[in-house]
């Protein structure tokens, strides 16, 4: 179960998503580029992450340490 602070907004900026989910910014950007997670593009051209999508993704891919696995990559 992922516990977020009360009042966490449904859309998170890159920095907020990184802090709330303990993920690096580069991991979040890679997930956005690969389509692993949906994002919302603001009129100013910034991307925001859907909080509930991140919660679902992390909940499905957590092995007790909040690691997120993206799509399979060939070695």
C-alpha positions, -999 to 999 in steps of 0.1 A, spaced: 0 0 0 13 34 -9 6 61 16 6 97 2 2 128 22 -34 140 25 -43 165 -2 -19 152 -27 -32 166 -60 -43 143 -88 -17 158 -112 19 160 -101 49 180 -115 80 160 -122 96 171 -89 65 163 -69 62 129 -84 98 122 -78 95 131 -41 62 114 -34 71 81 -50 109 81 -43 117 78 -80 145 96 -98 134 123 -123 152 104 -151 132 72 -143 99 93 -145 110 109 -178 119 75 -192 85 61 -182 68 91 -198 88 87 -231 82 50 -233 44 54 -226 46 34 -194 27 61 -176 2 87 -188 10 124 -186 -9 156 -191 6 183 -211 -1 218 -199 -8 248 -222 28 259 -212 42 227 -226 51 211 -193 42 175 -185 24 165 -153 20 129 -141 -14 114 -131 -10 105 -94 -34 75 -95 -16 60 -125 17 62 -107 1 46 -76 -14 18 -97 19 12 -116 40 11 -85 15 -11 -66 16 -36 -94 54 -36 -97 65 -33 -61 86 -60 -46 87 -43 -12 112 -16 -22 91 7 -45 111 -4 -76 92 4 -108 98 -18 -138 92 -4 -173 86 -23 -205 110 -52 -211 142 -42 -227 164 -64 -249 200 -69 -238 
